Amino acid sequence: MGALDGLTVVSLEQAVAAPFATRQLADLGARVIKVERAAGDFARGYDHTVKGLSSYFAWLNRGKESIVLDIKDPADRALLTAMIGRADVFVQNLAPGAASRLGLDGETLRAGHPGLITCSISGYGDDGPYRTKKAYDLLVQCETGLLSVTGTPESPAKAGISVADIAAGMYAYSGILAALYERERTGEGTNLSVAMLDALGEWMSQPYLFAQYGGTPPPRTGAEHASIAPYGPHHAGDGGQVFIGIQNEREWAVLCDRVLGQPELARDPRFRSNPDRVRHRTELAGIIEDAIASLTADQVSELLEQVGIANARMRTMAEFAEHPQLAARDRWRDVDSPAGPVRSLLPPVGVTGREAAMGAIPTLGQHTEALRAEFGSQADTPQRGRS
C-alpha cells in the first residue's frame, strides 16, 4: 500500500514541471489522471530515443492515466469538471492567464470544493510585469542568473538538465504534501502557486548572498567550485581526472601530508585558509598535479579513499547506468510502456518494507474511454465539495 493510495490527482499538464510533480505523487500510490489535448503533451515529441518514445515523457509520466479532452468543448469541459469534483488535488501549468479565463483557477474551483487542493505552476508568477511572459527552462536559468555563474571564464553554460522545471516541480510536490497534511487537520484545501523564477531563485540564494555582501559575483570556474579550493578536477600522471573535494582545514592538512607528501604546504601563506586557496587556485592546482604526476588516476582515487578525502571520477551516462553502487543497492526497475520495458531508477526516498508504485507509461488517450465511462454519468450532476 502506497502512502497516497486512495487519493486522486487531476492534472492539466504538459512539458516538465507539473508532470515531474505529479509523477512523484503517482509513485507514492496516488491515482493521477493526466489531461492531454488531442495533439498530446508536447513533451511526447521532444525526442524519440526510448524505443521510439520521448526520454522526457518516459521519465515524467509513469503510473498515470491519460485522457484526451478538448476543454473548450462543453461536453468535455463538463467531464473535466466532474473529474475535478471527485479529486483531492488539481494541478495545472497552462499558459499564463489561461486557467483564470477557463475558470480553472484555485479560487474558482475551491468555491464549490473547499477540500480541494489546487496547484498552479507558472514561469514568473500570477502578477507583476512578467506574469504573461513565456517561460522555458533555459530562459529561466538566464533570468535567475544561473548562466552568469555556470561555465568557464570565457563562456557561460546552461545546466545540463531542466533544473528550473525540476525545482518548480519539487516545490509543487512538497507543497501538495504539506497541503494534504494540513487538510487532515483542518478539513480545508489550499490554493498553491509555484513560479519557476521563485523556485530556481531559491536555489540561487548562495551566489546572490556571495555577490550581494562580498562585492563581486562568484566567478565562472568550469568544473571547479567557485568558492572552495581545492574542489574540482586534477589530472593524474596517466591523463585521467580525479575530482578532489576539501571541506575544512583538517582535510587540507591531511591532503598535504599524506597525499601530496608536502606537510609544510598547509602552512604556506598562499594556502593557509580556504579564501587564500581560492585566490591562488591556479598555483595550487599546479602543485597538486605535479605531486600526483607519478600516479594513475585510479591510484590517486585509492590513496584519497585510504586517507578519508572525498573524491570522484567523472562518469559518462553509460558508466552511470552501470554504477556499482546503484547495482549493489538494486536501484533499477523495469517500467512498462507501449514500447516495452523501460529501465528506470527507483524514487530517491525509500520507505522500509514498501516498493514505489512505478506504474506504466501511458499512450496518448489510453484511458479516455474508461474515464468517460467512469465520470460521464456525473458530468451533468451537482458536484460534491470535499470537506
Buried (B, 14 or more C-beta within 10 A) or exposed (E): EBBBEEBBBBBBBBBBBBBBBBBBBBBBBBBBBBBBBEEBBBBBEBEEEBEEBBBBBBBBBBBBBBBBBEBEEEEBBBBBBBBBBBBBBBBBBBEBEBBBEBEBBBEBBBEBBEBBBBBBBBBBBBEEEBBEBEBBBBBBBBBBBBBBBBBEEEEBEBBEEBBBBBBBBBBBBEBBBEBBEBBEEEEBBBBBBBBBBBBBBEBBEEBBEBBEEEEEBBBBBBEBBBBBBBBBBBBBBEEBBBBBBBEEEEBBBBBBBBBBEBEEBBEBEEBBEBEBBBBBBEEBBEBBBEBBEEBBBEBBBEBBEEEEBEBEBEEEEEEEEEEEEBEEEEBEBEBBBBBEEBEBEBBEEEEEEEEBBBBBBBBBBBBBEEBBEBBEEBBEEEBEBBE
